Amino acid sequence: MILIFCEKKEGRLKKSAYELSCLAYQLSQELKEEVAASIISGEEGEDFSHLKNFGVSEIYLYRDEELANYSLTAYGKILSSLIDEKRPFLILFSHSSQGWDLAPYLAARYLSPCLTDIVSLEIKEGKILAKKPIFAGKVNQDLEITNKSPLFFSIRPKAITVTECARTEPKIITMPNSEPDLRIKVREILTGVRDLIDLTEAEVIVSGGRGMKGPENFALLEELAKVLKGAVGASRAAVDAGWRDHSAQVGQTGKTVSPTLYIACGISGAIQHLVGMINSKVIVAINKDPEANIFKVCDYGIVGDLFTIVPLLTEELKKVL
């Protein structure tokens, strides 16, 4: 069996759940294994039927209102019990804050290999091959996994293209509840009004750096992102200056993103920022410094004043879109 852990947000499965399903189905064709999904939910009436288009045979559903908020110990106990019972060969997580937490935790419990931030996973001639960025994304490392124990992987969001694989009628199995191992309880969650689209799932990201000159000027990027139905990111310099919340930071100490379109405005292109967005499909850079490092990695570069260019770009895109 190949087991995937599906994350949720606001009662719906995150896009990463479908990415993992597609990857698991591709691997299952080589391994001749079934694909199962594990979902931990704190609410009733949630719809997970979309997984039927992605080759999932069984859904193991855990419902408990105390599990509405992520807990390493509680989720780890549930998944450990499922792994003990079903003995999956591969366990796939998204390389999110949850997956980055859970995968090594569980792997250590089973003394099994754990590979994180994987951008490619395939079976060739019976061998499991993985690709992982190293040295701040400068190169990719090719890995061959031979251990036959349960193998744990966290897959970088948007590294896998989502396509409908095989229509199935997954059997939803409601698992028995046990006392959650909650060592920390969430009393309150404060969300920012800008956190409308998760950066790691956004198709379009418009990011600003030190060149934005102040928090008030991010309104220009918000308007452009709204037209493109995207999200607004920021460099570490902008976050350290207090112009944007840390949740918007893209880079080595922030979030790793792989959008279809990444627009960098007033960002010089330090390696710590590049490692977080270098895998974007198309990169557009706007900077008044023609020697800025960002121009070495972008697909399209505009040398000029972003305060003139961004409003013009926004107006033209409004006409087109």
C-alpha positions as CSV (number, residue, x, y, z in Angstrom):
1,M,0.0,0.0,0.0
2,I,1.0,3.6,-0.6
3,L,-0.4,5.9,2.1
4,I,-0.8,9.6,1.6
5,F,-1.6,12.1,4.4
6,C,-4.1,14.7,3.1
7,E,-4.1,18.1,4.8
8,K,-7.2,20.3,5.0
9,K,-7.8,24.0,5.2
10,E,-11.2,25.6,6.1
11,G,-13.0,22.3,5.6
12,R,-11.5,21.4,2.2
13,L,-8.6,19.4,1.1
14,K,-5.6,21.4,0.1
15,K,-4.2,21.2,-3.4
16,S,-1.3,19.2,-2.1
17,A,-3.7,16.3,-1.3
18,Y,-4.4,16.0,-5.1
19,E,-0.7,16.3,-5.9
20,L,0.2,13.5,-3.6
21,S,-2.7,11.4,-5.0
22,C,-1.4,11.8,-8.5
23,L,2.1,10.9,-7.5
24,A,1.0,7.9,-5.4
25,Y,-1.1,6.6,-8.3
26,Q,1.9,6.9,-10.7
27,L,4.0,4.9,-8.3
28,S,1.3,2.4,-7.6
29,Q,1.3,1.4,-11.3
30,E,4.9,0.3,-11.0
31,L,4.6,-1.2,-7.5
32,K,1.3,-2.9,-8.1
33,E,0.0,-1.4,-4.8
34,E,-3.2,0.3,-3.9
35,V,-3.4,4.0,-2.9
36,A,-5.0,4.9,0.4
37,A,-5.5,8.4,2.0
38,S,-5.5,9.3,5.6
39,I,-7.6,12.4,6.6
40,I,-7.9,13.8,10.2
41,S,-10.8,16.1,10.6
42,G,-12.4,18.0,13.4
43,E,-15.7,18.7,11.6
44,E,-18.7,16.8,10.3
45,G,-20.0,16.9,6.7
46,E,-16.8,17.6,4.9
47,D,-16.7,16.5,1.3
48,F,-13.7,14.5,0.2
49,S,-15.4,13.0,-2.9
50,H,-12.9,14.7,-5.3
51,L,-10.3,12.1,-4.5
52,K,-12.3,9.6,-6.5
53,N,-10.7,11.1,-9.7
54,F,-7.2,10.5,-8.5
55,G,-6.9,6.7,-8.1
56,V,-7.5,6.5,-4.3
57,S,-9.0,3.2,-3.3
58,E,-9.6,3.8,0.5
59,I,-9.9,6.8,2.7
60,Y,-9.2,6.3,6.4
61,L,-11.1,9.1,8.1
62,Y,-10.6,10.2,11.7
63,R,-13.2,12.6,13.2
64,D,-12.9,14.3,16.5
65,E,-13.5,18.0,17.3
66,E,-10.4,18.0,19.4
67,L,-8.4,17.2,16.2
68,A,-9.5,20.3,14.4
69,N,-6.1,21.9,15.0
70,Y,-2.9,20.2,14.2
71,S,-1.0,18.5,17.0
72,L,2.2,16.5,16.4
73,T,1.6,14.1,19.2
74,A,-2.1,13.5,18.4
75,Y,-1.7,13.2,14.7
76,G,1.5,11.1,15.1
77,K,-0.3,8.7,17.4
78,I,-3.2,8.3,14.9
79,L,-0.9,7.7,11.9
80,S,1.4,5.3,13.9
81,S,-1.7,3.2,14.7
82,L,-2.7,3.2,11.0
83,I,0.8,2.3,9.9
84,D,1.0,-0.5,12.4
85,E,-2.2,-1.9,11.1
86,K,-1.9,-1.5,7.4
87,R,1.9,-1.7,6.9
88,P,2.2,0.7,4.0
89,F,5.4,0.5,1.9
90,L,5.5,4.3,1.1
91,I,4.1,7.1,3.2
92,L,3.8,10.5,1.4
93,F,3.4,13.9,3.0
94,S,3.4,17.4,1.6
95,H,6.5,19.4,2.5
96,S,4.4,21.9,4.5
97,S,4.8,22.8,8.1
98,Q,2.8,19.8,9.1
99,G,4.5,17.3,6.7
100,W,7.9,18.6,7.7
101,D,7.0,18.0,11.3
102,L,5.2,14.6,10.9
103,A,7.4,12.7,8.5
104,P,10.7,12.8,10.5
105,Y,8.8,12.2,13.7
106,L,7.2,9.0,12.4
107,A,10.3,7.9,10.5
108,A,12.3,8.1,13.7
109,R,9.7,5.9,15.5
110,Y,10.1,3.2,12.9
111,L,13.8,3.7,12.4
112,S,13.1,4.3,8.7
113,P,14.5,6.5,6.0
114,C,12.9,10.0,5.6
115,L,13.6,12.2,2.7
116,T,12.2,15.8,2.8
117,D,11.6,18.5,0.2
118,I,11.5,16.0,-2.7
119,V,10.7,17.4,-6.1
120,S,10.6,14.1,-8.0
121,L,9.9,10.5,-7.0
122,E,9.7,7.6,-9.5
123,I,10.2,3.9,-9.9
124,K,12.7,2.7,-12.6
125,E,13.7,-0.9,-13.0
126,G,12.4,-1.7,-9.5
127,K,14.5,1.1,-8.0
128,I,13.0,4.1,-6.1
129,L,14.6,7.3,-7.3
130,A,14.2,10.7,-5.7
131,K,15.4,14.2,-6.6
132,K,16.1,16.7,-3.8
133,P,17.5,20.3,-4.1
134,I,20.6,20.9,-2.0
135,F,23.1,23.7,-1.3
136,A,20.3,26.3,-1.2
137,G,18.8,25.0,-4.4
138,K,22.0,25.4,-6.5
139,V,21.9,21.8,-7.6
140,N,19.7,18.7,-7.4
141,Q,20.8,15.5,-5.7
142,D,19.7,12.2,-7.3
143,L,19.0,9.6,-4.6
144,E,18.4,5.9,-4.9
145,I,16.5,4.3,-1.9
146,T,17.1,0.6,-1.4
147,N,15.8,0.2,2.2
148,K,12.7,-2.1,2.3
149,S,11.3,-0.6,5.5
150,P,8.4,1.9,5.4
151,L,9.7,4.9,3.5
152,F,8.7,8.4,4.4
153,F,8.8,11.3,2.0
154,S,7.7,14.9,2.1
155,I,7.0,16.3,-1.4
156,R,7.5,20.0,-2.3
157,P,4.1,21.6,-3.0
158,K,3.4,22.2,-6.7
159,A,6.4,20.0,-7.7
160,I,3.8,17.5,-9.1
161,T,1.4,18.4,-11.9
162,V,-2.2,17.6,-11.0
163,T,-4.1,15.6,-13.6
164,E,-7.0,13.3,-13.1
165,C,-5.5,9.8,-13.0
166,A,-8.1,7.1,-12.6
167,R,-11.7,7.4,-11.5
168,T,-12.4,5.2,-8.5
169,E,-15.1,4.8,-5.8
170,P,-12.9,5.1,-2.7
171,K,-14.2,3.2,0.3
172,I,-14.5,5.7,3.2
173,I,-13.6,4.0,6.4
174,T,-14.4,5.9,9.6
175,M,-11.8,4.9,12.1
176,P,-12.5,4.4,15.8
177,N,-11.7,7.2,18.1
178,S,-9.3,7.0,20.9
179,E,-8.2,9.5,23.5
180,P,-6.1,12.2,21.5
181,D,-2.6,12.6,22.8
182,L,-2.9,16.4,23.1
183,R,0.0,17.9,25.0
184,I,-0.8,21.4,23.7
185,K,-4.2,22.8,23.2
186,V,-5.0,25.7,20.9
187,R,-7.2,28.2,22.6
188,E,-7.4,30.9,19.9
189,I,-6.3,31.4,16.3
190,L,-5.7,34.9,14.9
191,T,-5.6,35.1,11.1
192,G,-4.5,38.1,9.1
193,V,-6.9,39.6,6.6
194,R,-4.3,39.2,3.8
195,D,-4.0,35.4,4.2
196,L,-6.6,34.7,1.6
197,I,-4.5,32.4,-0.6
198,D,-1.8,30.1,0.8
199,L,1.5,31.1,-0.8
200,T,2.6,27.5,-1.2
201,E,-0.6,26.8,-3.3
202,A,-0.8,30.0,-5.2
203,E,-0.5,29.9,-9.0
204,V,0.6,33.5,-9.1
205,I,2.7,35.3,-6.5
206,V,3.7,39.0,-6.6
207,S,6.5,39.7,-4.2
208,G,8.0,42.9,-2.9
209,G,11.4,43.6,-1.4
210,R,13.4,46.5,0.0
211,G,12.7,48.5,-3.1
212,M,9.0,48.9,-2.0
213,K,10.3,51.6,0.4
214,G,7.5,51.1,2.9
215,P,4.5,49.0,3.9
216,E,2.0,51.4,2.3
217,N,3.4,50.7,-1.1
218,F,2.5,47.0,-1.0
219,A,-1.0,48.2,-1.9
220,L,0.3,48.3,-5.5
221,L,1.3,44.6,-5.3
222,E,-2.0,43.7,-3.7
223,E,-3.9,45.3,-6.6
224,L,-1.8,43.5,-9.2
225,A,-2.2,40.2,-7.3
226,K,-6.0,40.7,-7.1
227,V,-6.1,41.1,-10.9
228,L,-4.1,38.0,-11.4
229,K,-6.0,36.1,-8.6
230,G,-2.7,35.5,-6.9
231,A,-1.0,36.1,-3.5
232,V,1.4,38.7,-2.2
233,G,4.8,37.6,-0.9
234,A,7.8,39.4,0.4
235,S,11.6,39.1,0.8
236,R,13.2,38.8,4.2
237,A,14.3,42.5,4.0
238,A,10.7,43.6,3.7
239,V,9.6,41.3,6.6
240,D,12.5,42.3,8.8
241,A,11.5,45.9,8.2
242,G,8.1,45.1,9.5
243,W,6.3,45.8,6.2
244,R,4.8,42.4,5.9
245,D,4.0,39.5,8.2
246,H,6.5,36.6,8.4
247,S,3.8,34.3,6.9
248,A,4.4,36.2,3.6
249,Q,8.2,35.6,3.5
250,V,9.6,33.7,0.5
251,G,13.1,32.3,0.9
252,Q,15.4,30.1,2.8
253,T,14.0,31.2,6.2
254,G,10.5,31.6,4.9
255,K,8.4,29.6,2.4
256,T,9.5,27.6,-0.6
257,V,7.1,28.3,-3.5
258,S,6.7,27.0,-7.1
259,P,4.0,29.1,-8.7
260,T,3.2,29.2,-12.4
261,L,4.1,33.0,-12.4
262,Y,6.4,34.8,-9.9
263,I,6.7,38.6,-10.2
264,A,9.6,40.0,-8.1
265,C,9.3,43.8,-7.5
266,G,12.2,45.6,-6.0
267,I,13.9,42.4,-5.0
268,S,17.7,42.3,-5.5
269,G,17.9,38.5,-5.7
270,A,20.0,37.4,-2.7
271,I,20.6,33.6,-2.8
272,Q,18.5,33.2,0.4
273,H,15.5,34.6,-1.5
274,L,16.2,32.7,-4.7
275,V,16.2,29.3,-3.0
276,G,12.6,29.9,-2.1
277,M,11.3,30.7,-5.6
278,I,13.8,29.4,-8.1
279,N,11.4,26.6,-9.2
280,S,8.7,29.0,-10.3
281,K,7.6,28.2,-13.9
282,V,8.0,31.8,-15.1
283,I,9.9,34.5,-13.2
284,V,9.4,38.2,-14.0
285,A,11.7,40.7,-12.3
286,I,11.1,44.5,-12.0
287,N,14.1,46.4,-10.6
288,K,15.8,49.8,-11.4
289,D,19.3,48.3,-10.9
290,P,20.3,46.6,-14.1
291,E,23.0,44.7,-12.2
292,A,20.6,43.1,-9.7
293,N,21.2,39.4,-9.2
294,I,17.5,38.7,-9.8
295,F,18.0,39.3,-13.5
296,K,20.3,36.3,-13.7
297,V,17.5,33.9,-13.0
298,C,14.4,35.6,-14.4
299,D,12.7,34.7,-17.7
300,Y,11.6,38.3,-18.3
301,G,13.3,41.4,-16.8
302,I,12.2,45.0,-16.7
303,V,14.7,47.6,-15.7
304,G,12.9,50.6,-14.4
305,D,10.9,52.2,-11.6
306,L,8.5,49.7,-10.1
307,F,6.2,52.6,-8.9
308,T,5.6,53.4,-12.6
309,I,5.7,49.9,-14.1
310,V,3.5,48.1,-11.6
311,P,0.4,50.4,-12.0
312,L,0.8,50.3,-15.8
313,L,1.1,46.5,-15.7
314,T,-2.0,46.3,-13.5
315,E,-4.1,48.5,-15.9
316,E,-3.0,46.6,-19.0
317,L,-3.8,43.2,-17.4
318,K,-7.2,44.5,-16.3
319,K,-8.0,45.2,-20.0
320,V,-6.7,41.8,-21.1
321,L,-8.2,39.7,-18.3
